[in-house]
Every structure is written in C-alpha cells, then in structure tokens.
Amino acid sequence: MKNPTIHLVIFSLASLAIWIPIISWLVSPSRTVLLGSPGRILLILTVAIQLIALLLSFVFRGVAATWDERQNRAASRVFGWIGYSAALAWAWWVAMSMLEFNDGKFVVFGVLCLLYLIPAIVPVVKVSIRVRAALVAASVTLIASGILTIERLSPILIAPATAYVAAILVSGICATYAGSSHLRHRTVTPIEESRPIES
C-alpha cells in the first residue's frame, strides 16, 4: 500500500457517501413515514460508530509508522480479526434482513463468513496479497452496502461496513510497514575490515 493515507481518505469518503440516499429520504417533503425512537437511536449509533471507526483508522495509521516490524505484524493480525468480527455483523444483517431468501439465509451467511475469512488469514509476510485482499474486500463491502442501502433505505449496514473497512485497511497498512521494516533489516551492510592478527 504505497499511499495509505490516500486509501483511507478515499474509502472514508466512500463510506460517508452511503448516507446520501438516507439523507435524501429524510429531507424529502413527500416522506410520509416518521422515524420513531428506535429509528432515531439507530441513526445516532450508526453515525457515532462510523465516525469513531474512521477517526481511529487515521490515528492507528499514524501510530503504525512508529512501530517496529514485530509490533506491526502483531497489529496487522489483530486488526484483521477485528475487521472479521465487524464483517460477521455485516454478513448477518445482509443475509437475515437485506436479502430476500426464505430458506437460504444461513447458507448466504455461511458463505459470506468464509469469504471474509480470506483477508484475515492471509499471512502477514505475504504483504502484497494481504493488502490486495483487504482492498478488494473493502471495495466490495462498500459497493454492496451502497446498493442495498439505496434499495432498502436503511442505514443498518453502514456501521459494520465502515468498521470493517477501517480495520482491514489498517491491517493492510501495518503489514506494509512490517514488510518495509523487514526489507530495511535485510539491507547488506559493508563488511568490516578484519583486524591484523596479533603475534
């Protein structure tokens, strides 16, 4: 990941853009459905979780630059599994609430769980594969969330999608820094001249 900050900015803006159909519906003068207390609480919690996730992603992006190889390897694994936890919540809502499957809901959920496991279990030493898997998974998650949000006019996917994207991108960033540190440590240094043997 050559430009981690740019990636974070792009994906952050994309996750915020998912709100556009929801906001358009909320401010529409022709809207006849009123939000009850559960709806308002959902909106508030979604906004809070999304903003916190995005803020933390930028914080940890900066902190990762100061960590050594061992710390970044460990952090990459931890954020990979944090992202997977968020992906489970996202997959559950997609399978159980957003898609119209009568008998195949658990099958869809299981398939999604297996697919989202891939970016989390790619070895940290395979930096390019881990980063590419993270970028693909983050992109697919946001695109699917945007499409389903437009179709259902529900913000239920925004929070877990953003949490997943933030965590999996930070995981990729940490893997990148770990790989860079490893390469620096393997740089060949000049061989010191041997001392003359004392008689």
Rosetta silent file (secondary structure, phi, psi, omega in degrees, C-alpha in Angstrom):
SEQUENCE: MKNPTIHLVIFSLASLAIWIPIISWLVSPSRTVLLGSPGRILLILTVAIQLIALLLSFVFRGVAATWDERQNRAASRVFGWIGYSAALAWAWWVAMSMLEFNDGKFVVFGVLCLLYLIPAIVPVVKVSIRVRAALVAASVTLIASGILTIERLSPILIAPATAYVAAILVSGICATYAGSSHLRHRTVTPIEESRPIES
SCORE:     score description
SCORE:     0.000 S_00000001
   1 L     0.000   96.942 -171.983    0.000    0.000    0.000 S_00000001
   2 L   -72.320  -34.047 -178.573    2.099    2.891   -1.326 S_00000001
   3 L  -126.370   76.789 -175.133   -0.226    5.720   -0.261 S_00000001
   4 H   -61.623  -36.917 -179.499   -2.052    4.558    2.892 S_00000001
   5 H   -65.530  -40.908  179.014   -3.415    7.989    3.751 S_00000001
   6 H   -63.759  -41.499  177.534   -4.909    8.422    0.286 S_00000001
   7 H   -61.068  -44.482 -179.863   -6.530    4.998    0.529 S_00000001
   8 H   -62.786  -41.508  179.420   -8.013    5.864    3.906 S_00000001
   9 H   -63.294  -46.562 -178.676   -9.353    9.175    2.615 S_00000001
  10 H   -61.471  -48.407 -178.425  -10.929    7.584   -0.461 S_00000001
  11 H   -69.705  -31.591  176.405  -12.587    4.775    1.466 S_00000001
  12 H   -64.881  -45.508  178.329  -13.704    7.158    4.215 S_00000001
  13 H   -63.163  -38.332  179.012  -15.424    9.397    1.676 S_00000001
  14 H   -64.870  -40.353  179.542  -16.992    6.351    0.036 S_00000001
  15 H   -68.213  -35.014  177.047  -18.390    5.132    3.358 S_00000001
  16 H   -70.699  -30.673 -179.158  -19.809    8.583    4.091 S_00000001
  17 H   -67.096  -19.825  178.730  -21.369    8.709    0.618 S_00000001
  18 L   -63.185  -21.761  179.783  -23.573    5.750    1.518 S_00000001
  19 H   -71.814  -17.035 -172.659  -25.593    8.210    3.599 S_00000001
  20 H   -54.315  -50.623  179.140  -26.737   10.146    0.517 S_00000001
  21 H   -64.540  -33.297  178.821  -29.913    8.102   -0.191 S_00000001
  22 H   -66.715  -46.202 -179.690  -30.794    8.069    3.523 S_00000001
  23 H   -64.986  -40.701  178.647  -30.369   11.843    3.851 S_00000001
  24 H   -60.036  -40.096  179.127  -32.294   12.434    0.634 S_00000001
  25 H   -68.920  -40.796 -177.730  -35.163   10.378    2.003 S_00000001
  26 H   -64.696  -36.752 -176.595  -35.087   12.087    5.411 S_00000001
  27 L   -93.179   -0.152 -178.550  -35.290   15.609    3.951 S_00000001
  28 L   -67.597  129.014  179.149  -37.797   14.704    1.256 S_00000001
  29 L   -68.074  -18.270 -179.100  -41.006   16.750    1.620 S_00000001
  30 L   -90.499    2.066 -178.955  -43.006   13.804    0.286 S_00000001
  31 L   -67.872  129.198 -178.736  -41.841   11.462    3.053 S_00000001
  32 L  -107.956  -17.256 -178.977  -44.833   10.024    4.881 S_00000001
  33 L   -89.919  125.675  179.521  -43.064    7.615    7.255 S_00000001
  34 L   -95.081  145.207  178.156  -41.959    9.177   10.543 S_00000001
  35 L   -79.751  129.346  173.569  -38.937    7.977   12.472 S_00000001
  36 L   -88.203 -173.495  179.110  -39.754    6.537   15.858 S_00000001
  37 H   -59.907  -43.835  177.373  -37.409    6.295   18.823 S_00000001
  38 H   -59.758  -38.767  179.463  -35.752    3.070   17.542 S_00000001
  39 H   -65.647  -41.748  178.984  -35.087    4.734   14.183 S_00000001
  40 H   -67.049  -40.350  178.264  -33.521    7.811   15.764 S_00000001
  41 H   -63.220  -41.150  177.967  -31.383    5.686   18.067 S_00000001
  42 H   -60.919  -43.262  179.567  -30.208    3.622   15.088 S_00000001
  43 H   -63.141  -45.289 -178.237  -29.219    6.767   13.195 S_00000001
  44 H   -64.358  -45.965  179.949  -27.336    8.219   16.170 S_00000001
  45 H   -64.524  -39.122  179.771  -25.488    4.980   16.919 S_00000001
  46 H   -63.456  -46.084  178.439  -24.614    4.482   13.260 S_00000001
  47 H   -61.808  -44.498 -178.412  -23.159    7.969   12.930 S_00000001
  48 H   -62.577  -47.873 -179.567  -21.207    7.589   16.191 S_00000001
  49 H   -63.283  -41.706 -179.024  -19.754    4.187   15.276 S_00000001
  50 H   -63.854  -47.240 -178.547  -18.856    5.334   11.777 S_00000001
  51 H   -65.591  -40.210  178.547  -17.085    8.497   12.909 S_00000001
  52 H   -64.227  -44.006  179.905  -15.204    6.695   15.673 S_00000001
  53 H   -61.459  -43.968 -179.725  -14.087    3.940   13.287 S_00000001
  54 H   -67.106  -42.024  179.161  -12.853    6.427   10.692 S_00000001
  55 H   -61.950  -45.606 -179.560  -11.079    8.565   13.288 S_00000001
  56 H   -64.533  -32.872  179.359   -9.321    5.555   14.808 S_00000001
  57 H   -62.557  -40.021  178.467   -8.197    4.358   11.381 S_00000001
  58 H   -72.265  -35.417  178.215   -6.282    7.607   10.835 S_00000001
  59 H   -63.423  -49.094 -178.213   -4.901    7.528   14.382 S_00000001
  60 H   -71.372  -25.675  173.968   -3.568    3.988   14.010 S_00000001
  61 H   -62.549  -41.676  178.012   -2.239    4.774   10.543 S_00000001
  62 H   -69.988  -40.010 -179.542   -0.027    7.404   12.168 S_00000001
  63 H   -67.255  -37.780 -178.559    0.932    5.204   15.114 S_00000001
  64 H   -59.701  -29.067  179.687    1.837    2.274   12.856 S_00000001
  65 L   -66.545  -19.112 -178.484    4.540    4.388   11.247 S_00000001
  66 L   -98.556   -9.030 -178.376    6.336    4.478   14.608 S_00000001
  67 L   -82.733  156.649  175.836    6.085    0.746   15.355 S_00000001
  68 L   -86.500 -178.595 -175.498    8.791   -1.790   14.595 S_00000001
  69 H   -59.577  -45.216 -177.750    8.376   -4.871   12.439 S_00000001
  70 H   -63.217  -43.504  179.973    7.229   -7.141   15.271 S_00000001
  71 H   -64.690  -40.717 -179.871    4.633   -4.663   16.517 S_00000001
  72 H   -69.228  -35.093  176.875    3.240   -4.071   13.029 S_00000001
  73 H   -63.373  -45.628  179.738    2.992   -7.793   12.339 S_00000001
  74 H   -64.396  -42.497 -179.175    1.035   -8.316   15.542 S_00000001
  75 H   -64.858  -37.981  178.931   -1.152   -5.273   14.879 S_00000001
  76 H   -60.947  -42.541  178.280   -1.899   -6.452   11.341 S_00000001
  77 H   -65.559  -45.128 -178.225   -3.193   -9.758   12.687 S_00000001
  78 H   -61.194  -48.208 -179.817   -5.222   -8.091   15.435 S_00000001
  79 H   -67.408  -29.927  175.695   -6.870   -5.585   13.080 S_00000001
  80 H   -61.990  -42.256 -179.908   -7.512   -8.359   10.585 S_00000001
  81 H   -77.254  -31.121  173.043   -9.565  -10.245   13.176 S_00000001
  82 H   -62.264  -43.995  177.088  -11.260   -7.076   14.407 S_00000001
  83 H   -61.248  -40.110 -179.943  -12.309   -6.475   10.822 S_00000001
  84 H   -63.461  -37.493  177.586  -13.539  -10.046   10.539 S_00000001
  85 H   -61.781  -42.924  177.213  -15.723   -9.542   13.633 S_00000001
  86 H   -65.585  -35.993  179.344  -17.280   -6.486   12.005 S_00000001
  87 H   -64.973  -33.862  177.395  -17.717   -8.476    8.781 S_00000001
  88 H   -62.906  -42.658  177.791  -19.696  -11.107   10.675 S_00000001
  89 H   -64.316  -43.039  178.677  -22.148   -8.446   11.851 S_00000001
  90 H   -61.363  -46.237 -178.824  -22.373   -7.048    8.319 S_00000001
  91 H   -63.902  -36.570  179.444  -22.914  -10.505    6.820 S_00000001
  92 H   -62.979  -47.350 -179.467  -25.614  -11.292    9.382 S_00000001
  93 H   -66.808  -36.308  178.000  -27.641   -8.191    8.545 S_00000001
  94 H   -63.456  -49.872 -175.265  -27.205   -8.758    4.823 S_00000001
  95 H   -70.932  -38.914 -172.478  -28.321  -12.382    4.972 S_00000001
  96 H   -90.547  -27.024 -172.892  -31.091  -12.008    7.532 S_00000001
  97 H  -120.946  -32.878 -170.199  -32.548   -8.583    6.759 S_00000001
  98 H   -94.859  -28.988 -178.952  -31.455   -7.165    3.436 S_00000001
  99 L  -103.944  144.657 -177.247  -31.752  -10.101    1.040 S_00000001
 100 L   -94.828   83.796  175.005  -34.990  -11.928    0.332 S_00000001
 101 L  -123.901  126.933 -179.645  -34.140  -15.551    0.923 S_00000001
 102 L   -82.759  -50.414 -175.275  -36.615  -17.801    2.660 S_00000001
 103 L  -107.628   -8.199 -173.847  -34.630  -20.982    3.146 S_00000001
 104 L  -108.944   16.919 -176.648  -31.111  -19.905    2.250 S_00000001
 105 H   -60.837  -45.862 -177.593  -30.394  -17.173    4.787 S_00000001
 106 H   -72.542  -28.730  175.634  -27.948  -19.237    6.829 S_00000001
 107 H   -65.753  -46.022  177.781  -26.291  -20.554    3.691 S_00000001
 108 H   -61.257  -43.779  178.924  -25.672  -16.998    2.486 S_00000001
 109 H   -60.736  -43.604  179.499  -24.392  -16.028    5.920 S_00000001
 110 H   -63.959  -41.573  178.838  -22.027  -19.000    5.982 S_00000001
 111 H   -63.496  -43.852  178.546  -20.666  -18.261    2.515 S_00000001
 112 H   -62.837  -39.713  178.561  -20.055  -14.618    3.431 S_00000001
 113 H   -61.639  -40.991  179.087  -18.287  -15.653    6.631 S_00000001
 114 H   -67.850  -41.083  179.977  -15.947  -17.909    4.657 S_00000001
 115 H   -64.909  -42.201 -178.921  -15.222  -15.233    2.044 S_00000001
 116 H   -73.761  -12.013  177.295  -14.448  -12.589    4.663 S_00000001
 117 H   -72.643  -25.992 -174.708  -12.121  -15.018    6.399 S_00000001
 118 H   -58.426  -52.834 -179.453   -9.669  -14.841    3.498 S_00000001
 119 H   -62.675  -24.345 -177.499   -8.217  -11.336    4.152 S_00000001
 120 H   -79.398  -28.919 -174.356   -7.863  -12.169    7.844 S_00000001
 121 H  -101.463   -5.022  175.095   -5.882  -15.400    7.408 S_00000001
 122 L   -61.586  127.555 -178.441   -3.509  -14.354    4.633 S_00000001
 123 L   -55.256  140.647 -178.743   -0.035  -14.478    6.253 S_00000001
 124 L   -61.724  -29.373 -179.187    1.327  -11.056    7.182 S_00000001
 125 L   -68.373  -22.615  175.840    4.584  -11.898    5.369 S_00000001
 126 L   -86.498   70.953 -169.038    2.600  -12.073    2.110 S_00000001
 127 H   -59.483  -51.336 -175.073    2.283   -8.292    2.122 S_00000001
 128 H   -62.649  -41.099  179.330    1.071   -7.707   -1.429 S_00000001
 129 H   -66.287  -43.558 -179.163   -1.549  -10.482   -1.242 S_00000001
 130 H   -63.799  -42.541 -179.424   -2.795   -9.337    2.164 S_00000001
 131 H   -67.434  -44.496  179.983   -3.056   -5.711    1.040 S_00000001
 132 H   -64.071  -39.905  177.546   -4.804   -6.570   -2.219 S_00000001
 133 H   -62.590  -39.034  178.953   -7.253   -8.850   -0.403 S_00000001
 134 H   -65.459  -43.759 -179.157   -8.000   -6.026    2.024 S_00000001
 135 H   -65.998  -41.365  179.136   -8.589   -3.505   -0.759 S_00000001
 136 H   -65.492  -46.655 -178.532  -10.837   -5.874   -2.719 S_00000001
 137 H   -63.600  -41.211  178.691  -12.848   -6.857    0.351 S_00000001
 138 H   -64.395  -42.562 -179.578  -13.234   -3.233    1.444 S_00000001
 139 H   -64.069  -47.419 -179.473  -14.331   -2.159   -2.037 S_00000001
 140 H   -62.037  -39.903 -179.438  -16.879   -4.978   -2.410 S_00000001
 141 H   -62.740  -45.259 -179.390  -18.261   -4.290    1.065 S_00000001
 142 H   -68.489  -40.655  179.404  -18.838   -0.596    0.376 S_00000001
 143 H   -63.607  -47.427  179.306  -20.327   -1.200   -3.072 S_00000001
 144 H   -63.150  -39.589  179.064  -22.702   -3.864   -1.765 S_00000001
 145 H   -64.147  -41.490  179.136  -23.619   -1.673    1.210 S_00000001
 146 H   -63.048  -44.820 -179.178  -24.355    1.265   -1.069 S_00000001
 147 H   -63.811  -46.736 -178.746  -26.565   -0.788   -3.373 S_00000001
 148 H   -68.600  -33.224  177.737  -28.514   -2.394   -0.527 S_00000001
 149 H   -66.475  -41.287  177.122  -28.878    0.923    1.295 S_00000001
 150 H   -63.623  -40.429 -176.689  -30.394    2.516   -1.809 S_00000001
 151 H   -71.036  -40.704 -173.978  -32.712   -0.447   -2.261 S_00000001
 152 H  -100.909  -14.161 -175.876  -33.848   -0.738    1.362 S_00000001
 153 L    52.068   46.825  178.301  -33.332    2.848    2.583 S_00000001
 154 L  -130.855  135.585 -179.678  -31.892    1.501    5.814 S_00000001
 155 L   -88.314   12.747 -171.763  -28.591    2.543    7.457 S_00000001
 156 L   -61.048  -26.780 -177.489  -28.204   -0.803    9.218 S_00000001
 157 L   -89.336  -14.096 -171.281  -25.170   -1.813    7.113 S_00000001
 158 H   -65.244  -46.241 -177.344  -23.252    1.454    7.347 S_00000001
 159 H   -63.999  -54.053  179.276  -21.739    0.975   10.814 S_00000001
 160 H   -64.731  -32.913  178.436  -20.438   -2.604   10.389 S_00000001
 161 H   -64.703  -45.422 -179.886  -19.301   -1.851    6.833 S_00000001
 162 H   -66.026  -42.170  178.738  -17.307    1.186    7.959 S_00000001
 163 H   -61.243  -40.533  178.911  -15.847   -0.653   10.948 S_00000001
 164 H   -65.587  -48.707 -177.879  -14.766   -3.486    8.662 S_00000001
 165 H   -60.053  -44.724 -179.332  -13.240   -1.208    6.052 S_00000001
 166 H   -62.082  -46.234 -176.886  -11.361    0.820    8.664 S_00000001
 167 H   -68.085  -43.420 -175.823   -9.973   -2.259   10.426 S_00000001
 168 H   -71.795  -30.601  175.894   -8.999   -4.205    7.314 S_00000001
 169 H   -70.564  -41.075  176.959   -7.260   -1.183    5.761 S_00000001
 170 H   -63.858  -37.014  175.802   -5.278   -0.570    8.953 S_00000001
 171 H   -59.460  -43.413  177.584   -4.378   -4.276    8.912 S_00000001
 172 H   -65.875  -38.459  178.934   -3.003   -3.829    5.397 S_00000001
 173 H   -64.029  -44.567  179.012   -1.129   -0.679    6.394 S_00000001
 174 H   -63.114  -39.266  177.277    0.513   -2.450    9.342 S_00000001
 175 H   -63.248  -38.992  178.567    1.507   -5.351    7.072 S_00000001
 176 H   -63.885  -45.529  178.355    3.052   -2.875    4.646 S_00000001
 177 H   -64.364  -38.246  178.465    5.093   -1.197    7.382 S_00000001
 178 H   -63.465  -41.912  177.940    6.172   -4.595    8.706 S_00000001
 179 H   -64.555  -38.726  178.456    7.341   -5.587    5.240 S_00000001
 180 H   -65.055  -42.081  178.896    9.230   -2.323    4.815 S_00000001
 181 H   -63.967  -39.040  179.835   10.984   -2.790    8.168 S_00000001
 182 H   -63.792  -40.834  179.445   11.925   -6.349    7.232 S_00000001
 183 H   -66.404  -38.813  179.419   13.477   -5.185    3.968 S_00000001
 184 H   -63.983  -38.504 -178.599   15.460   -2.478    5.745 S_00000001
 185 H   -70.281  -23.972 -179.339   16.837   -5.008    8.216 S_00000001
 186 L   -89.228    0.223  179.116   17.944   -7.257    5.380 S_00000001
 187 L   -62.531  131.692 -177.895   19.947   -4.500    3.683 S_00000001
 188 L   -72.031  129.857  178.607   23.515   -5.624    3.219 S_00000001
 189 L  -103.297  152.767  179.085   25.968   -3.595    5.264 S_00000001
 190 L   -58.843  139.960  179.232   29.677   -3.164    4.416 S_00000001
 191 L   -79.635  129.041 -179.758   31.878   -5.878    5.879 S_00000001
 192 L   -67.262  143.920  178.493   34.272   -4.542    8.432 S_00000001
 193 L   -67.109  138.423 -178.770   37.905   -4.990    7.630 S_00000001
 194 L   -72.208  142.740  178.883   39.438   -7.792    9.613 S_00000001
 195 L   -75.902  147.474  176.920   41.906   -6.794   12.247 S_00000001
 196 L   -63.494  142.418 -178.546   45.511   -7.913   11.882 S_00000001
 197 L   -76.689  126.194  179.927   46.319  -10.998   13.906 S_00000001
 198 L   -75.903  137.143  179.959   48.485  -10.147   16.879 S_00000001
 199 L   -86.146    0.000    0.000   51.611  -12.220   17.196 S_00000001
